[in-house]
Amino acid sequence: MNLPANISVSGASLPQTYQNAQIALSQCSQVDECKDWADKAAALASYARQSQDQELERMAQRIRARAIRRASELYNQIEPGKPGPKPELGEGGHTQFSRESAARDAGMSKHQQMQMARIGNIPSDVFESQVESDNPPTLSQLAAQGTKKRENIVDLKGRDPHEFNRALHYVADFEEAAKELERQSHDLILPTLNDKERQRMRAAINRIDAVTDKIATRI
């Protein structure tokens, strides 16, 4: 299945286009259809980021999340495979169909299957409020919520869902920035910097210090 032809980088009629995508996704009947939508939406989001088209990127992120959510629904409708050795199939027999084979035939890795299952665990109201927010979460951020117990997912401790979503992104952004800095080969790169690059680095560090000092006094 292709993304609707009227999706364009011009941003024209995006609400109507998104509505059409939602309807089409709800009508998907195979896991591989949903996977195809998710892959195309991921490519569209990447293009939108490069083009600095935030509206298009948000729409693509929402479509991708909904595609994986629909895949999870279809996945759960398939009868789980029975443990133990599979029965021998005689001539004219049919191949045993399982959840695992459906996901595998759709081209999903083990990680993607786990991510799909976890996104499917999120209650509908929580999923909807976050996907439709001004800053839709990534698949990884959604999946992280699906690892919690159901009662913990629903309990936002009195916070508005949009506030919860902002806080989720806020903390995740700092965690990702910390991981990215830790991944750098500082001892290898620093000796190669020229004077201008060192000056830029000092300026960036000063900006980071100013932000983190402001935050540290309030948490």
C-alpha positions as CSV (number, residue, x, y, z in Angstrom):
1,M,0.0,0.0,0.0
2,N,1.3,3.4,-0.9
3,L,0.9,6.6,1.1
4,P,-1.9,8.8,-0.3
5,A,-0.8,10.6,-3.5
6,N,-1.9,13.9,-2.1
7,I,0.8,13.9,0.6
8,S,3.2,16.6,-0.6
9,V,6.0,18.6,0.9
10,S,4.0,21.8,0.2
11,G,2.0,21.0,3.3
12,A,-1.3,21.6,1.5
13,S,-4.4,20.0,3.0
14,L,-2.4,18.1,5.6
15,P,-5.3,17.7,8.0
16,Q,-7.4,16.1,5.3
17,T,-4.5,14.0,4.2
18,Y,-3.9,12.8,7.7
19,Q,-7.5,12.0,8.1
20,N,-7.4,9.9,4.9
21,A,-4.3,8.1,6.2
22,Q,-6.1,7.3,9.5
23,I,-9.0,5.8,7.6
24,A,-6.8,3.8,5.3
25,L,-4.8,2.4,8.3
26,S,-7.9,1.3,10.1
27,Q,-8.8,-0.7,7.0
28,C,-5.5,-2.5,6.8
29,S,-6.0,-6.3,7.3
30,Q,-2.4,-7.5,7.2
31,V,0.6,-6.9,9.4
32,D,2.8,-6.4,6.3
33,E,0.5,-3.6,5.0
34,C,1.0,-1.8,8.3
35,K,4.8,-2.3,8.1
36,D,4.8,-0.8,4.6
37,W,2.9,2.3,5.9
38,A,5.3,2.6,8.8
39,D,8.4,2.4,6.5
40,K,7.1,5.0,4.1
41,A,6.1,7.3,6.9
42,A,9.6,7.0,8.4
43,A,11.1,7.9,5.0
44,L,8.7,10.9,4.8
45,A,9.6,12.1,8.3
46,S,13.3,11.9,7.4
47,Y,12.7,14.0,4.3
48,A,10.6,16.5,6.2
49,R,13.4,16.9,8.8
50,Q,15.9,17.6,6.1
51,S,13.5,20.1,4.5
52,Q,12.8,21.7,7.9
53,D,9.0,21.1,7.4
54,Q,7.9,20.5,10.9
55,E,4.2,20.1,10.1
56,L,4.9,17.4,7.6
57,E,7.3,15.7,10.0
58,R,4.7,15.6,12.8
59,M,2.1,14.2,10.4
60,A,4.5,11.5,9.3
61,Q,5.4,10.6,12.9
62,R,1.7,10.2,13.7
63,I,1.1,8.0,10.7
64,R,4.1,5.8,11.6
65,A,2.9,5.4,15.2
66,R,-0.6,4.6,14.1
67,A,0.7,2.1,11.5
68,I,2.6,0.2,14.2
69,R,-0.4,0.4,16.6
70,R,-2.6,-1.1,13.9
71,A,0.0,-3.8,13.2
72,S,-0.1,-4.7,16.9
73,E,-3.9,-5.0,16.8
74,L,-3.7,-7.4,13.8
75,Y,-0.9,-9.3,15.4
76,N,-2.9,-9.9,18.6
77,Q,-5.8,-11.2,16.5
78,I,-3.7,-14.1,15.3
79,E,-3.9,-17.3,17.3
80,P,-0.7,-17.7,19.3
81,G,1.5,-20.6,18.1
82,K,1.5,-23.7,20.4
83,P,4.8,-24.5,22.2
84,G,6.8,-27.6,21.2
85,P,7.5,-29.3,17.9
86,K,5.3,-28.4,15.0
87,P,3.2,-31.2,13.5
88,E,4.2,-32.8,10.3
89,L,2.2,-31.6,7.2
90,G,1.1,-34.2,4.8
91,E,0.7,-33.7,1.1
92,G,-1.8,-31.0,0.4
93,G,-1.5,-29.7,3.9
94,H,-1.4,-26.0,4.8
95,T,1.5,-24.2,6.4
96,Q,0.8,-23.4,10.0
97,F,0.3,-19.6,10.4
98,S,1.4,-18.0,13.6
99,R,2.0,-14.5,15.0
100,E,5.8,-15.0,14.6
101,S,5.5,-15.9,11.0
102,A,3.2,-13.0,10.2
103,A,5.7,-10.6,11.8
104,R,8.6,-12.3,10.1
105,D,6.9,-12.3,6.7
106,A,6.3,-8.6,7.1
107,G,10.1,-8.1,7.5
108,M,10.0,-7.2,11.2
109,S,13.1,-7.8,13.3
110,K,12.9,-9.2,16.8
111,H,13.4,-5.6,18.1
112,Q,10.6,-4.3,15.9
113,Q,8.3,-7.1,17.0
114,M,9.0,-6.2,20.7
115,Q,8.5,-2.5,19.9
116,M,5.1,-3.3,18.2
117,A,3.9,-5.4,21.2
118,R,4.8,-2.7,23.7
119,I,3.1,0.1,21.7
120,G,0.1,-2.1,21.6
121,N,0.1,-2.2,25.4
122,I,-0.5,1.5,25.8
123,P,-4.1,2.4,26.7
124,S,-6.0,4.0,23.8
125,D,-6.6,7.3,25.6
126,V,-2.9,7.7,26.5
127,F,-1.8,6.8,23.0
128,E,-4.3,9.2,21.4
129,S,-3.4,12.1,23.6
130,Q,0.3,11.8,22.9
131,V,0.2,11.0,19.2
132,E,-2.1,14.0,18.6
133,S,0.0,16.3,20.7
134,D,2.1,19.1,19.2
135,N,5.2,17.0,19.7
136,P,4.3,13.4,18.9
137,P,6.6,10.9,20.6
138,T,9.0,8.6,18.7
139,L,8.3,4.8,18.5
140,S,11.0,4.3,21.1
141,Q,9.4,6.7,23.5
142,L,6.0,5.1,23.0
143,A,7.4,1.6,23.4
144,A,9.1,2.6,26.7
145,Q,5.7,3.3,28.1
146,G,4.4,-0.1,27.1
147,T,6.9,-1.9,29.3
148,K,5.3,-0.5,32.4
149,K,2.4,-2.2,34.2
150,R,-1.0,-1.1,32.8
151,E,-2.1,0.6,36.0
152,N,1.1,2.7,36.0
153,I,0.5,3.8,32.4
154,V,-3.0,5.0,33.1
155,D,-2.0,6.8,36.3
156,L,-0.6,10.2,35.2
157,K,-0.6,11.3,38.9
158,G,-3.1,14.1,38.3
159,R,-1.2,15.6,35.4
160,D,-2.8,16.6,32.1
161,P,-1.8,14.2,29.3
162,H,-0.2,17.0,27.4
163,E,1.9,18.0,30.4
164,F,2.9,14.4,30.8
165,N,4.0,14.2,27.2
166,R,6.0,17.4,27.4
167,A,7.8,16.1,30.5
168,L,8.5,12.8,28.8
169,H,10.1,14.5,25.9
170,Y,12.0,17.0,28.1
171,V,13.7,14.2,30.2
172,A,14.3,12.0,27.1
173,D,16.0,14.9,25.3
174,F,18.5,15.4,28.2
175,E,19.1,11.6,28.4
176,E,19.7,11.4,24.7
177,A,22.1,14.4,24.8
178,A,24.0,12.8,27.6
179,K,24.3,9.5,25.7
180,E,25.4,11.3,22.6
181,L,28.2,13.2,24.4
182,E,29.3,10.0,26.1
183,R,29.6,8.2,22.8
184,Q,32.1,10.7,21.4
185,S,35.8,9.8,21.2
186,H,36.9,12.9,23.1
187,D,40.5,11.8,23.7
188,L,40.9,11.1,20.0
189,I,39.2,14.3,18.6
190,L,40.2,17.0,21.0
191,P,43.9,17.1,20.0
192,T,42.9,17.6,16.4
193,L,40.8,20.8,16.9
194,N,42.1,24.0,15.6
195,D,41.9,27.4,17.4
196,K,38.6,28.4,15.9
197,E,37.0,25.0,16.7
198,R,38.3,25.2,20.3
199,Q,36.8,28.7,20.6
200,R,33.4,27.4,19.3
201,M,33.6,24.5,21.8
202,R,34.2,26.8,24.7
203,A,31.2,29.0,23.7
204,A,29.0,25.9,23.4
205,I,30.2,24.6,26.8
206,N,29.4,28.0,28.4
207,R,25.9,27.8,26.9
208,I,25.4,24.3,28.2
209,D,26.7,25.2,31.7
210,A,24.2,28.2,31.8
211,V,21.3,25.9,31.0
212,T,22.2,23.1,33.3
213,D,23.0,25.5,36.2
214,K,19.6,27.0,35.8
215,I,17.9,23.6,35.8
216,A,20.0,22.1,38.6
217,T,18.8,24.8,41.1
218,R,15.2,23.9,40.3
219,I,15.2,20.1,40.6
